[in-house]
């Protein structure tokens, strides 16, 4: 307390943080740090599976492009662009007329094989062509050199489902079909298989 003329002036008291305030602050900080560490862990796990996710996407695209290319080159006819099990919608050939392994109702997974003699992925002759491998350019970053490595795709499976489409009245659309390609694969970071699904349609005409 000081004096100003005849008037006494009380100086404001200085005070620090109380123990309760310090404890609450530390608790809030701890919760924030734990949350941040959790996000960091998820980011690391996601980064480690990025290559496998890209491989799964490429395997699905590979199968779809194979079907479209076979249609465009008239290597196969419209009746053959169906599964070889389940209900078939054949216009010329007797049923079953599809050449793709599987059925329309549920995914029928098979190992990732090279395309067989017909050059089309997902058909019955693929098993004779052996399992597909992924070629890595190696340390020099150049393909087709001595240090190239080949990564087996034993942890991947693929299923192709080709289903009919119907209009709003329930009538079969004979010139368009639905294609669902599912790639299932396992990672070291997950106890359950991961799945990549590609949905598209294909028309009888180019």
N, C-alpha and C positions, 0 to 999 in steps of 0.2 A: 504494500500500500504506500503510495507516494503523496506528496502535498503539492497543491497548485494554489498559491495564494492562501486563502483561508479555507479552501475546499479540499477535502480529501478525495483522492481518485484511487479506486480499487483496480489494480492490474488484473487482467484475466488470468485465471489459473491455467497452467500448462498441464495437459494430461496425455498419456500414451494409450496404446491399445490395451484392452483388457484381455485376460486369459481366454475368456469365452470367445471373443472376436478372433483371436489368433487360431483357436481350435477350429472354429467354423470355416475360416479362410483356408486352412490346411485341408479340411475335408473336401471343400469345393475343388481345390486344386488337384487333390488326389483323384477325385472322380473324373475330372477333365483329362488327366494324364492317362488313366486307365482306358478311357474311351478312345483316346488318340492312339494308344498302343494297339488296341483291337482293330482299328481301321488300318493301321500300318501292316498288321499281320494279314488281313484280308487282301490288301494290295499286293503283298509279296506272294501270297498263294496264287492270286490271279495271274501275276506275271509269269510264274513258273509253269502254268498250264496254257499259256498263250500259244505256244507252238502246237500243242496237241489239239487245241480248239481250231487252229487254222488248218491242220491236217484233216480233221473231221469235216470241215466245210468244203475243202477241196475234193474229198472223196465223194461227197454228196453231189457236188457240181459235175464231177467227172462222170458219174453214172447218168445224170440227167442229159448232159451234152451227148453222151454216147447214144441214148435213145433218139434224141432229136436228129443227130447226124444220120443214123440208120434210116429214119423216116425220110429225110431230105434226099438221101442218095437212092431211095427206093430199094434198099437192100432187104428190107422187110416190108410186108404189107400191113394195112391197118388192123386186120384181124390178129396179127401176131403181137401187136403192142398191148399185151395183157398178161396177167399172171397165168402160170400153167396149172394152178390149182384153184378150186373154187368155181363160182359161177362165171361162165364165159358168154360173151356176146359176139358170136361169129356170124358174119354176113355171107361168107362164101365157103370157107373151110369147115369141116365138121368139128364139133366141140370135143375136147378142148383145143383151142387154137393159139393160145398165148405161149410165148417162149420165155418169159421172165419168171425166175424161181420165186415162189411165194403165193400168197393169197390176198384177197381184197380186204378181209375182215380184221386181220391182225398182222403185225410185222413178223416175218419169218427171217431171222437173222442168219447170215452165213459169213464165213471169213472173207477177208478182202483178197480176192484172187485177181490175177491178171485176166484180161479179156481173152477168151478162148479163140478157137479158129474163126468164129464169126466176127470177131473184133468188137463185140458188144458186151459191156459189163452187165452182170446180173443174170446171165443165162446159164443153162445147165452144163455147158462145156467149159465153164471157167475153172472148175476144180482141177481139170487136167492141165491147166496152164501154170499151176503153182501159185503160191501166195505172192502178193504184190509187195514191193519194197520201195522206200522213199530214198532217192539219191541225193546226198548232200555234197556240195562242192569241195568240202575239206578246208584245211587252213589257208590254201592259196585263193579261195573264193572263185575258182574257175571250174566249170563242169568238164567232164571227160578227160581228167588228168589222173595221174597215178595215186594221188592222195584222196580221191573221192571215197566217201563211205556210204554204205547202204543200210538204212534203218528199217528193220522188219516192222510190219504193221500187225503183229500178232495180237495186240491189245484192242484191235478195232473189229467191229462187225457192222454189216450193212444189210438193210432190208429195203426192198422196192415193192411198193403197193400201187397198182394201177386200177382205179375204180371208175365205174360209170357215173355220169352226171345226169340229173333230171331237171326238167323245167318246173315252174311254179305249180303246174297242174299234175305233176308226177309222171310226165311222159319222158321216156328215155331220149337223151340227146345223143344220137348215133355218131356224130362227127367230132365230139369233144370228150376227152377223158381226164380224170384227175390223177396226178402222179404225186405220191408221197415217198420221199427217200429219207430213211432214218439211219443215222450212224450212231452207234453206241460204243463208248470207249471208257477205259478206266484210267485213273490218274493216281499218282502216289499221294496226293493231298486229299483225296476223297475216298471214303469207304464204299460209296455206292457209285455205279457207273453214270457217266455223264451222257447226255443225248443231244445230238444236233439233228434238226428236222428241216427238210426242204420241201415246201409245198408248191406245186405249180400245176399247170394244165397243158395238155398237148392236143392239137387239132389234127384232123385227118389230112388237112391241106397245109402246104408250106406257107 
